[in-house]
Amino acid sequence: MKMEYTRNNVFAPLSTYQGHSYVPADDCKRYKWVSLLPDEGTPLQPNYVYVCGIREAMRYNQEASDCLFVCIIDKYLSEDELEDPGLLKNIILIKENRSLSWVLNKIQNHFCELNEWENKLKDIVIGHGTYQDIFDISEQYLRNALFALDNTYRLIACSKTYRSTDPINIKLYEYGYHPPETLEKFYRFDRINPVIESKGPSLGKPGTISEFETICQWCFFESTPLVEIVEVFSCEPMSSDSVELFSMMMKYINLVFLREQRDSHEAASSYNKLLQDMVYNGLTNADEIAEAAERVHIPLLGCFDAYRIAFPDKSKVLLGRFLDDLRSYLPDSKIIVKDFDISILNIYTGPAPADLYRSILPLLQKHCAVCGISAPFSSLYDLNHACCQAATAVKYKERLLSAINKDAQSSNVFFYENAMICHLLECGSDQGVFRNNPYTAKIEKLRRYDAEHNSQYSEILFWYLVLERKATDVGNLLHMHRNTVNYHLQHITDYIDVDLDDYFTRQGLLMSFHYVDVIRK
């Protein structure tokens, strides 16, 4: 398919000369080629750029709105005409004492260069080339420093002729990766997450992180950002044309990236597609699962559990570095990633150890990550349910577990067993089963009393139920004498009219506490 050209491609070779573009900034038309006007009476070719006199352009402009006209300014053109955007729409004016053939040659030469570059990019893709190959032929057209980095911010490739003098990039050349002080700068100026979330080219202004303007874009595989391409405008200034040229290069960078990922993905993570389909894409067909599991050597029956790791603040996460560390902590686990959610299948030769999660605690704490852990299960077919359990544990981490365990705020690991009651309550809450019961009304009555009298009756009752009616333990937790606890309990039972010696009353009150704390918050 023959290359087509934009307004910016037309204006770029003329931008150093005095001139002005009257083409709307949001113009997205593509043009086939550039030419002088045809002979009188010959119709204009659609989607062409024509180099001509200003009077001819103004005459053709209205009837050939899909064309673009480049003109040498006429000394007889009045000021009123110059200020009439409707009259000069789709016209680029050059204020130079030049011939039309000179203008035509400037534009044609630029078009030929771009066409030559794109053909070279196609050859690289066809020939299974690399990022470095693309940079080697692209830098003469972009004339700026180029970098390719993986998601650990390790340098994969860079331009050789055009180098950046920015201190950040000098360290990158020296170390082969961005050191901690550079990453801290990224965090401080919130560079990482917005660039990833943009899903396209992201422009950076000079003076915050870099001394120069930058443009960068991530390459994604299965929703995971894996490779970042950066152009640093340390040699040539940024322009609309340079942004378009970067996007053109990215089209072929992405083709190389996808080929590399598919090749390495199939070789290194053959289990990934099966688990992705089961966890995220709704695969439930038993025969398909059994066939795929046998192919990737995952047992259908055994001892399993699932982890789900999430990041409350994604803007401070270097996902690639986290995953590298995670794999070193859990070398035998099957790890899959979607966006910033990480699901882990653990396979054990015997009963699941109770404290495997402790090995990743330092990593979770370092990255402010949280991990939900499912109940153990014995059939691979239950993987999706187990991952849902782990995700549910993360979901309720603050609303329930911080209430049950006052030290839970400092913990990064949460178990589904502790969140199960909350999950069941939420599943049934739409039917009004828990909303309209006498125990919920009593809990809310007690909380209104606390709010009005600055007391802590509801907290005393809650811990009395959780700690299985051990007044001494309640007193130790709330820093009061056990006799004081019993005194308050007498007032509580009288005020809401309950018998705490009755098993069903205690269960009803405790379930209602969970309902009010978890569902209504």
NORBEL-V477835 format. One line per field, one symbol per residue. phi: phi as a letter, one per 30 degrees, with the letter a starting at -180 (. if undefined). psi: psi as a letter, one per 30 degrees, with the letter a starting at -180 (. if undefined). Layout:
# NORBEL-V477835
phi: ???
psi: ???
This chain:
# NORBEL-V477835
phi: .ddcbceddddedcddcdaaccdedcdcdccdabaddddejdddddhccccaddddddddeddbddcbccbddcdcddddddccdddceibccccbdbdddddededddddddddddddddddddddhdcedddddcdddcdhbdbbbbddcicdcaadcdccccdeddddddddiaddedddddeddchdddeddddibdbccddjcccdbdbbbacccbhicdbbccbccdcccddbdddddddddddededdddddddddddddcbddddededddccidbdddddddddddcicddblcbbbcbcbbebddccceddddedddddbdcdccbbbhccccbccccdbedddbedddceeddddchcbbcbdddbcbedcedddddddddddececdcddddbdcdddccbbcdedcddddddddcdddidcdcbdddddddddddddddchcbdddddedddddhicdddddddcibddddeddddddddddchbcdddedddddddddeddddcddd
psi: kkkllleeeefefffflklkkgkkfgkglkkelkllkllkfklkkkhlkkklleeeeeefeefifglkkkkkkkffkleeefgjfeegkgkkkkikilleeeeeeeeeeeeeeeeeeeeeeeeeeeghaleeeeeeffffeehlkkkkkagghkkellkeejlkgkeeeeeeeefglkleeeeeeeeegheeeeeeffgakkkkllfdelflklklkkkkjhgkkekkkkkkifeklkleeeeeeeeeeeeeeeeeeeeeeeeeeeefiffeeeeeeeefggkfjeeeeeeeeeeghkkekajllkkkkljejffgkjeeeeeeeeeeeiffljklkkbgkkkkjkklfakkkfgefffgeeeeeeghlkkkkllklfkffgeeeeeeeeeeeeegeefeefeejfgffflgkkkeeffeeeeeeeefffggefeilfeeeeeeeeeeeeeeghlheeeeeefeeeghhjeeeeeeeghlkeeeeeeeeeeeeeegiljffkeeeeeeeeeeeeeeeeef.
